[in-house]
């Protein structure tokens, strides 16, 4: 994962009007097993998430965008492979 990808996840979080804690709770509800601190570290690329964890974060964000009347702007790990 590149710096741009990690920054993009946090930018999406801010655009979705979610705090770190709110995003973590949504991630956890989807079956994520990382701590809130680890998820925050994923957003800032202090830790690299597994493709599964990244997809759970993306899914949590995409669900929020749908709630706000938007689309699914956050790409999943498979979409990032070149």
C-alpha positions in Angstrom: 0.0 0.0 0.0 1.3 3.4 -0.8 1.2 6.6 1.3 -1.4 8.0 -1.1 -3.7 5.0 -0.4 -3.5 5.4 3.4 -4.0 9.1 3.2 -7.0 8.5 0.9 -8.6 6.2 3.5 -8.4 8.9 6.1 -9.6 11.5 3.6 -12.6 9.3 2.9 -13.2 9.0 6.7 -13.3 12.7 7.0 -15.5 13.1 4.0 -17.9 10.5 5.5 -18.1 12.7 8.7 -16.9 9.8 10.9 -14.6 10.0 13.9 -11.9 7.4 14.2 -14.0 5.7 16.9 -17.2 5.7 14.7 -15.2 4.1 11.8 -13.7 1.5 14.1 -17.1 0.5 15.5 -18.5 0.1 11.9 -15.4 -1.9 11.0 -15.8 -4.1 14.1 -19.5 -4.6 13.4 -18.5 -6.0 10.0 -16.2 -8.6 11.7 -13.0 -6.6 11.9 -10.7 -7.9 14.7 -8.1 -5.1 14.9 -8.2 -2.6 17.8 -9.4 1.0 17.4 -5.7 2.1 17.7 -4.7 -0.3 15.0 -7.4 0.9 12.6 -6.2 4.5 13.3 -2.7 3.4 12.5 -3.9 1.8 9.2 -5.4 5.2 8.3 -2.1 7.0 8.8 0.0 4.1 7.4 1.8 3.5 10.7 0.7 -0.1 10.2 -0.2 -1.8 7.0 -3.6 -3.6 7.0 -4.2 -7.0 5.5 -6.2 -6.9 2.3 -9.2 -8.2 4.4 -8.9 -5.4 7.0 -8.5 -2.8 4.3 -11.7 -4.1 2.6 -13.6 -4.0 5.9 -12.6 -0.4 6.3 -13.5 0.4 2.7 -16.9 -1.4 3.2 -17.7 0.5 6.4 -16.9 3.8 4.6 -18.9 2.9 1.5 -21.9 2.0 3.7 -21.6 5.4 5.3 -21.5 7.2 1.9 -24.7 5.3 0.9 -26.4 6.5 4.2 -25.4 10.0 3.2 -27.0 9.6 -0.3 -23.8 9.0 -2.2 -22.2 6.2 -4.0 -19.4 3.7 -3.2 -16.3 5.8 -3.7 -13.8 3.8 -1.7 -12.0 1.1 -3.8 -11.5 -2.4 -2.4 -8.1 -4.1 -2.2 -8.7 -6.0 -5.4 -9.5 -2.7 -7.3 -6.1 -1.4 -6.2 -4.0 -4.2 -7.6 -2.2 -3.4 -10.8 
